[in-house]
Amino acid sequence: MQTIQVEKSGQIQVNKGKNPRELYAHQNEAIKALDQKNKSPFEGLLVLPTGGGKTLTAVHWLLRNFIDKRKKVLWIAHRHELLDQAFETLKFSAYPSLLSDTERFRYRVISGDTNKHDRPVNIQPTDDIIIASKDSLNSGLNYLTDNWVNHSTEILLVVDEAHHATAKTYRKLIDSIKQNFKDRGKADGFRMLGLTATPFRTDKSEQGLLKKVFPDDIIFSEHLRTLITRGILAEPVFENLETELDFYKELTDRDIRSIEDFDKLPKKVAEKIAMSSIRNKRIVDHYVENREKYKPLLVFAVDIQHAIALNGLFKKRGINSDFVASKIIDEGTGATISVKENSEKIKRFRAGKLEVLINVEMLTEGTDLPNVQTVFLTRPTTSTLLMTQMIGRALRGQKAGGTEKAYVVSFIDNWEDKINWVNPEKLTDIDGAEFVDRDIETMKRIARLISIEKIEEFARMMDDSIDTTALEKLDFLRRVPVGIYRFSILESSESAEPVSRDAEPVSRNYDVLLYNGTEEAYDSFVNDLDAVFKSVNIQNREVLTDEELEYLLQLTKNLYFPDYPFLLGYRDDDVKNILRFYAQKEMEPEFIAFSERRKCDLSIVARHIYENDLTLRQVTEYLTSLWNDGKSFWQVLFGYNYLYFKKQVDIEINKLLGVYPDLTLTPPIVIPDTVPLESLSLVEIRERDPAEYRDIKDAVFAKYTDGKGFIVCASSGFKSQMRRDFQIDHIIPMSEGGLTTLENLQVLSRKAHAEKTRLDNLKR
């Protein structure tokens, strides 16, 4: 039997030398805190800023406390690059200082990328540490349970980028392992550690969703500013370049809401920014003028068109640059460009072979780029999380092999304060290091959301040709929401469509505004979500089909919003988003009350004017003082349009006047496993031995070719003499233990193969 070596599984032999990587003070402090917590079972979080060494800290701790003691470790993440980073850290940390009683240990790396990583079907009880994507483990949960968990008495489950752990697929995996330990009477043998650079509030009073997944909350955390002061992270130098270009004129009120909710520029605006030759020239010119200071440079672009345009300009100026993107599709062939190409470009950038790397929706979470000196923020964002991750790419300090200072350059366009873009400089303040919104800022955020919702309404009232009398008669405070539901959904990075199994997901924010007339109905609906979902059978799926979503929408409207056509602020999309959120999380969205709502009561302002019989000049001075009060919400609420504000005051005064009478990171020693060639997929065999691949392919086609030279589909009987009309398929899928042997390979027409794939996916 022919065999071949693979590094997706095998053994890591403990290096006999001294570990060259020493931990910083904060990492040792974190390990002490973890040691203390580990005296009993725990489910908590390690929170360190980007560049603070979460992965290295966790690996050092688990090697000494679990692997060295022959206890099992399962490390899960949602992106393949995070798996590779964890494995590399593991390899380079295998030294006697951490593994005094162990000479070698077994590992296995698993994901949906079977060209690079292993499959759940190959999990063995002897595996000491499994590093896997959560989706691959969920699809092969029976193999994980039967071949590994059932053979373990103690397990440490590490969840990388733990802020995503509220998704149902994460919780299904976590709950399954926890329940297995309970059923076997070994509940004390389960521990869970979440890693994240994303600070959040998980106080019980705030009903944080992560609190339910990690009940022991934060075990250890460190401030970004502390690591900057210690020289572990670079001191960020913030520079702004005004482009002097107007883009706000392209925005409708709906566009503004979309940007605030999804942090996604409307296509027409993104295209205008991306293809602005003036703006792109200024970006490249600014780098060329400051080249020695800025290089190496990492650029965050608006979209793939923007990345391509900038890359072309950099190359014209003699700069060795390239670009990477989360998903690139060749428009001519429809083929997706290999993820491997992205990896190669990133390696070249790390090695100093590229001076500039432009990226789109990549290199934010978990990517280690120690050589970055500068980041160019050429895309604005409303996401504090995304901004934190972007600036974090440049903050590798001198003590960590980086620089004393790092440049964060923002390219500022004119938006006339219409969008609440995140200011990167504020994120490194002492108070802002945890990125916890101050109460007043939270309220202003809500007020801004309300403003986006209300601008159209205010605009209609300014138009004398539209009769808005009925709306004007409503008490102003009734037109101000009582609060919002805030939640996020992991979705495909390409659109707002639900995340697919192999996609690199991103988190998108949603807000649902609640008014006096809808708050009670929404409260009942949200509390009854579990019962509502019993009418559909989505089982372990996180994504509703279009039919299921439409059915649940109509059911919800009938049960909770029968008067929806007449309810102020009701929208089908809001209900759909809550339903999509629950399908993914099986949790209620967080409700934030607009506690400062009463300060937005214009009727009080009008009454002050009316009862004090103010003169025109006094009224102007009074309203101007209110409008310019930095602690008030008026400017935010009215979209910084004073005329809207004044018009609404006039309406309230008219009510009082009776106008409306009816108003009521030493090379590792890795010992790869040797596995049979037939355990590899055809794609893997083609990568390693193209000749062998051709022999196999020819043999399969020969087997399914009749005497007249027609290839015959094994399923439908369809015949053709063209190979292009067919695909080679495993009769027993590799995910179920099938091998790449002539006996297990068949030829299917493309249509039959697509149908088989669809049915297989349904079975999952």
N, C-alpha and C positions, 0 to 999 in steps of 0.2 A: 504494500500500500504506500503510495506516495504521500509524504507529509511536508508541511511548510511551517515556518515560524511566524507567529503573529504577536504584536505587542499589545493587543487589546486585552489580553489576560496573561497571567504568568506569576512570577515571583520577584520580589525586590529583596536583594541580599543586603544586609546591613554593612555599610562601609566601615572599615577598621580604623579610619582616621578620625580627626577631630572635626566636628561640625563647624564649618566656616561662617555659618549664619547665626549671629547672636541676636537675641531679641532686645527690643528697646524697653525702657522702663515701663511704659504703659502696657506693653504686651505681657511683661512679667506680672504686672499688677492684675491684668485680666486673668492670667493663669491661676494666680492665687485665689481670685474670686471664684473661678470655676472649680478649683480644688475644694474650696469650702462648700460650694453648692452641691458638689458631687457626693457629699457624705450621705445624701439621700436622693431618691429619684427626683428629677426636675425636668421641666419643659420651659426653657427660657432663652433669652436673646443676648448676643454679643454685638454691641453697636460700636463700630469704629468708622471714622470718616474715610472716604476714598483715599487710598494711599497709606492708610493706617495699619495695614497688614492683618486683616481679618483672617484670610485663608492660612497664612503662615502661623498665626497664633493658634488657630483651631487645630491645625495639623500637628504642631509641637505637642499640644495638650493631649490629643487623642492617641498619638503614638505612645506616649509614656503611660497614660492611664487606661488605654483599651487594647491596642495592638500588642504591646509588650506584656500584657496580662492575659493574652489569648481571648480577649473579648471582641465581639464583632462590631464593625462600623459600616453604616450605610450612609453615603453622601449623595444627596440628590440636588438637582438644579434644573432650570427650565431651558438653558441654552447650552449647546455643545461646547462652545469656547470655555464656559465655566467649568465643564467637566475636565477639559484638557488642562486648564490652569490648576485645578485641584490635584490632578495626577502628577503634573510636573513638580508641584510643591512637595508632594508626598515622596517622590523619588529623591529629590535633593535634600530631604530632611532625615533620611534613614541612617542615623549614626548612633554609636553606643551610648552617647549621653542621653538619648531618649529611649533606646531599645537595648537595655543592659542584659535582659534575659531572653532575647530573641535574635536568631541568626538570619532569618529570612521570613517573609510573610507573603501570602498570596493576595493578588488583587484581580479585579475585573472591571473594565470600563464598558458601560452599556448605553446605547442610545439608538435612535431611529436611523442614524447614519451608519448603516451596516458595512459600508466600505472602510470605515475607520474604527468603529467600535463594535462590541459584541452584542449578542442577543440574550434576552432573559432565559431562553430555552437552554442555554449553556451554563447557567448558574450551578455551582457545586457547593456542597456543604462545607468543603475545605477552604472556600474563599474567606479571607479575613476581612477584607474591605472591598465593598462594591461602590463604585462611583457611577451614578446613572442619571439619566434624564427621567423626570417624573412621569412623562407620558409613556416612555418605553416600559417602565416598571408597571404602570397601571394596565397596559395591554398584555403584559406577561406576569400579572400578579400571582397567578397560581404557581408559576415556576419559582418565583421569589419565596413564596410561602412554603411550598412543599420541599424545595431543594435547599433552603437556607434558613429562613426564620424558624421553622420547626426544629432545626438542629442547634438553635442558639439559646443560651440561658441568659445572656446579657447583650444588649445592643445599644449602641449610641447612634441615633439618627441625626445627621447634620443636614440642615436645610439652608442652602446657599441662596442669597438674595431673598431672605425670609419674608420681606414685605409682600411677596407674591403668594405666600402660603395660605391665604384665605380662600384661594380658588378650590373648587370641589375636588379636582383631581389630586391636589396636594393632600387635602384632608381625608380623602378616601384612602390614600396610601398610608398616611399617618394612623388613622383610626384602625385600619386593618391590622397593622403591626401591633398596636397597643392592645387591641382586643384579643389577638392571638396570645400575647403574653398573659393577659388576664385569664383566658380560658385554660391555659396550661398551669395556672397558679404561680406565675412568675412575674407578676405585675411590677415588683421591685427591680426587675432586670432591665426595664426600659427607661432610657433617658433621651432627651431631645434638645439640640442646640441650634438655634437660628442665627444666621449671620447676615448682617445688613449694614450698609452705610447710610441708610435712609432713616433718620430719626422721625419719630412719630409719637403721638400721645396714645398710651394704652391704659390710662387710668380708668377704673371701673365706672367712675362718674361720667366719663365721656363715651362709654360703651364702645371702645375701640374693638374692631373686629379681630385684630391680632391678639388681643388679650384672651380671646376664646381659644385660639390655637396655641398660644404660649402663655398659659396661666401664671407662670412665675415671672412674667414680664422681663425687664432688662436686668441681667445679671451684672454686666459691666458695660460702661460706655465712656468715651473720651471726647472732649471738645476738639473741634477742628483748630481753633485758635491756639490751644495748648500745644498741639503738635507742630504748628507753625513756629511758635515761640521756642520750642526745643530744637528746631532745625530739621525735624523729621520730614516735615512738609515745607515746601518753598513758600516764601512770602509772596503772595500774589500782588502784582502791580497792575492795577486796572487802568486801561486807556480807552478813551472813546473817540471814535472818528465819525463826525457828522457827515452823512452822505448828501444832505440838503435835498433829498428827493422826497416827493410827496407820494404816498401810497394810500392814504386814508380816503382819498376821493373815490377810490374804486370800491370802497366798502359799503354794503347795505347794512341795515340794522341786524338782519338775519346773519350776515357774514360775521359781524362782531360777536354775536352770541355763539356761533360755531367755533370761532377762534378761542373764546373764553372757555367753552365747554370741552372742546376736543384738542386744543392746542394745534390746530391744523388750519393753515392758510387756505382760503378759497382758491381753486385752481387758477382762476384768472389773475388773482393777485400774486400767487406763487410764481406763475409764468412771467409776470411783469418784472418781479424782483430778480428771478433767475436769469432772465434774458436781457436785463438792463446793462447795456454795454458800458454806460457811464459808471454805474455802481461797481460792476465787476472789474473795470479798469482801475478804479480807485482802490479796491481791495488788493489787487496784485501790485500796483504802484507802491502802496503803503508798505507792503512786505519787502519789495526790492529796495526801497529807500532805507529800510531798517534791517536788512538781511542778516548782517553779522550779529545783531542783537537778538533777533527773533528766531533764528534757525536752531534746531529743527521745528517745523511748524505743523500743527494739526488744525485743519479747517473743518468747521461744522457747516455744511451747506444746506440750502433749503430743500432741494430735491435732486434727483439724478440728472436732470437737465442742467441744473445749476452747477453740479459737480463736474460735469463734462465741459461746460463752458469755461469754468475757472481753470480746470486742468489744461485746456488748450491755451489759455492766456499765459499761465505759468511757464509752459513749455516754450512758447514763443519768446519769452524773456530769458530763456536759457536755464530755467530752474528745473531740476530733476524732480518731477512730481508724478503722482498717480492718484487714483480715487478708488474707494471701496463703497459698496452699498449693501443694504440688507437683502435686497432682491433686485436683480437686473434681468430683464427679459429682452432678447433680441427681437425687435419688431418685425424683422423679415421672416424669421423662422419660427418665432414663438417659443424658442428654447430658452431655458433659464441658464444664465452663465454660471459656471461652477463656483461653489462656495470655496473650493480649494484655491481658486485664483485670488480671492480676497485674503485668505490666510497667507499666501505667498507674498502678497504686497505688504501686509502688516509685518511679516518677518523681515522684508527688505528695509522697511522703515525703521524697525528696531535696530537693525544692523548698521544703520547710517547710510544705506545705499540709496535711499530716497530722502530728499531734503524737505519735501512737502507732501503730506498725505491729506487728501480731502475725503470726507466721509459723509454718508447720509444714513441716518437712523442706525448707526453702529458705534462701537468704541465708547459706549457710555458705561454700562454695567460690567464690572469685573475685569475689563481688559487692562493688562499691565503694559504701559508704554513709558518706561523710565527715562527715555531720552528726550521727551517733549520739553521744549523750552517755552513755546508759546501756543496758545489756542486763539484762533480767530472765530468769533461768534458772528457769522454772517447770516444766521437765521435767528430771528427773535423767538422767544418762547414765553408762554404764560405758566409753564410748569416749573415750580421750585425744584422738584425732584430732578427733572432733566437738566436744568441749569446747574444744579449741584454736581451732577455727574459729568457735565461738559467741562466745567472749570477744574474739576478734580483730576482730569487727565494730565494737567500741567504741573500739579503740585508735589512732585517728587523732590524732597529736600536734599541738601548736601549730605546729611548723615545717611540718607537712603540711596546715595549714588546719583542724586539729581543736582539741582542748582540752588543757590541761595535765594534767587528771585525767579519768578515765573510771570510771564506776561499774559494777561487776559484782555484781548482787544475786542471791543464791541463796535459794530458798525451800526450807527443809529440813524434810522430813517425818521421822517416826520409823520407821526400818526395823530398829531393834535390831541394827545391824551385820551384817544378813544379806546385804546387797549391797555390793559394793566400788565404790560410786559414785566418780567422779573428783572430786577436790577442785580447783577452778579455781585457787586461790591457789598451789598447789604448782607449777603449770605456768610461773610467771614467776620461779621461783627461778633463780639463776645456774646451779646444777648441773642444774636441770630444764629449762633453756631449750631444750635439744635434745630434750627428752622421751624421753631414752634411759633405759630402766629400769635401775636398779641391779641387780646380780646377786641380792641378797637379796630385792628387790622382785619380780623375775622368779620366783624360787622361791616366794615367798608367793602370787603369782598362780596358779602351778601348784597349790600346796597348796589354794588356795580352790576351784579347779576340781575337784580331787579330793574335797574336802569335799562339794561339791554332789552329786557322784556317790555318795558314801558315806553321806550322812545317812539315807537310807531303810534302809540296811543297819544302821546303828547303832540306829535307832529300833526295828527288828525285834528286835534283841538285847535291848532294854529291855522288850519285851513278853513276859511269862512264858507267855502262851497260845500263842506261836509257837515251834515247835521249831527252833532255829538251831544245833543241836549241830554239824552238818557244817561250817557256816561258821566256827563258833568254833574248830574243830580246825585250820583252816588257819593256817599261820604268818602273823602279822599283817603282816609286810613283803610277803608275796605278795599281800596285798589292797591294797597301795599301788602305784599305777602307776609305771612306770620312766621315763615321759616322755609328751609329747604332740606331736601334729602340730598346728601352728598355721597357719591360712590364712584368706584372705578371698575372697569371691565377690561380684562386682557383680550386684546384683539389683534388681528393681523396688522403688521406694520404698513401694509400697502393701502389699507382702507379701513373703514369702520365695520367691515364684515367680521364675523366671528373668527377666532383664531383656528387655524387648521392644525393637524397633528404635527407637521414638520416645520411649521412657520416659526419665525423668530418673533414672539409676541411683544407688544408694547401695551402699556396701561393707559387707557383713555378715561378722562374724568367726565362725569355727568352730574347735572344738578336739576332737581325738580322743584319748582317753586309751589308752595302751598298757600292758599288764601283762606280767608274766613269761611268761604262757602265750600271749600274742598278739603280742608284739613281733617275733618272728622271722617269723611269717606276714605281718604288716603290712609288714615290711621287704622281703620278697620281692615282695609285691603291689605296693607303691609303686615298686620298681625295675623291675617288669615292666609298668607301666601302658601304655607305648607298644605292647607286644605285645598286651596285653589289648584295646586300642582298635582293633586291626586287624580285629577280628571285627565291627565296625560301621563304616559309611561315613558319618561326619558331616562330612567334608571341611572346609570353612571355617566351619561352624556352631560357635557356642560353647555352644549349649544342646542337651542330649540330649532326645529325645522320651521320654514316659513308658514307651513300649515298649522303647526302647533302654536306658533306665536300669534297668528291671526285668531285661532280658536280661543286661546286664553285671553286675548284682548277683548273679544266680543263677550266672553263670559264675565270678565271683570266689569265691563261697562254695564251689562245688564244687572249684575249683583250690587255694584257699589256706586256707579255713576249713571243711574237711569236718566237723569236730567242733564247729561253732559253738554247738549247744545247750548244750554243756558248758564253753564257754570263758568264764572270768571277765571281765565287762566288754564282751563282744562285742555290737554293735548294728548292725542293717542300715542305720540312718540314717547311721552313721559312714562306712560303706563308700560309700553313695550320695553323701555330701557330698564325699568324696575324688574320686569319679568325676566329679561335677559340676565340681569345681575343675579337674581335669585337662582336661576338655572345654573349659573357658574359657581356661586358661593353658598347657596342654601342658607343665607343669613339675611336679616333685615337690613336695609340701607340705614346709614346713620342720619338722624334728624338733627339739624342745628336750628334752634329758634333764633329769629331776628329779635334779640332782646332789646335792641335800641329802636324798635319800630315806633314807639310812641314819640320819639324825637323827630319823627318825620310827619307829624300831624300838622298839615298846613292850615287846618281850621283854627288852630291856636294862634298862628301867626296872623291870620285874617282878623280874628277877634280882637287881638291887641291893637291892630290898626283902627278897627271900627270903633271900639269902645273908648280909645284915647283921642279919637277925632283928629288923627295926625294930618298935617299939611302934606302937599305933594312932595316938598323937599324932605320933610321928616320921613315920609314913607320910603323915599329913595335911599336915604341914609340908613334907615333901619334894615331894609332888604339887602343893601350892599354889605352891611356888617354881618348879617346872617350868612350871606353867600360866601364871604371871605373868611369865615370862622373855620380854621383848620380842624377843629374837633367836631364839626358838624358833618352831616351826610348830604347836604343839599347839592353840592357840585357833582358828587359821585352819582347821586340818585337821578339827577337831571342831565347826565351825560355832558357836563361842563357847558351846558347851554343855558345862559341866564334868561333868555327870552322864554324858554319852556317854563322855567321856575316862576317868572313874573306872571305869565299867563295863568298858571294854576292858582297863584295867589289871588289874582283878579276874579277868577271863578268863585273861589271861596268867599271873597268879599261880596260878590253879587248875590250869593245865597243869603248872606246876612241882610242884604238890602231888599230882599224879597223878590228878586228877579225871577226866581223859580217858585211861583206861588203854590204849586202842587207838590212841593218837595217833601215829601215825608221821608511670584519669583526661582565642588569637585564632581564631576559627572556621576551619575548614579550607576549602580550595578543592577541591571535589569536582566532577568532570566526569562525570556519569552516562552510561552507554551508552544509545544509542537502539536499541531492539529492536522487531521487528514485534509487533503486538498478539497475533497468533496464537501467539506463543511463550510467552504467559502461560497459566496454568491458568484454569479457569472461576471458581475461588474468587478468584484475583487480579483477574480482569476484573470480577467482581461488586463487589470492594472499591473499584476505581477508577472504574467506569462501570456502575452498575446497569442503566441502560437498554440498553446494549450487551449486557450479560449476558442480559437478558430476550429481546432479539431473537434471540440465538444459541440460547437454550434453546427458544424457540417454534419456530424453524426446524428444530431437530433433532427435536422431538416431531412436527411436521407431516410430516417426512420418513418417520417410522415409524408414521403413523396411516393405517389403511385407509379405504376408502370408506364403511364403516359407523360410523366414529368410534372404532374400537378401536385402541388403541396396541398394537403388536406387538413383542415382544422379539426382537432381532436374532439371538439365540443359540438360544433354546428354542422360539420361536413362541408363547409364552404371550401371551394377549390380556386386556386390561382397559381400561376407559374412564377409570380413575383414575390420574392421574400419580403419586400417592403410591406406587403399586405398582412404580415404575420408577426407575432412576438413569441419568444420562448418563455414558457411558464413552468413553475414548479407545481407538480401535481399535489404533493403534500407541502404546504408552505414552510419555508425555513423557520418561521416564527413558531412552528409546531414541531420542529425537529427534522423536517425534510432536508434531504441532501442533494447536492448538485451532481447527480448521477444520471446516466442515460435512461435508467428505468424510471426515474422520478421527474424527467423533463418531457414536456409535450409542446406542440405547436398550436397556438390559438390565433384566430383572426383577431385583428385589432378590436373589432366590435365585441367579440366574445371575451377577449381579455379584459376589456373595460367593464363588461357586465360582471365577470367573475370577481374583479377587484371591488366593484360596488357591493356585491353580495357579501364578500369577505369583510368589508368594512362594517356592514350592517351587523354581522355576527359579533364584532368587537363591541 
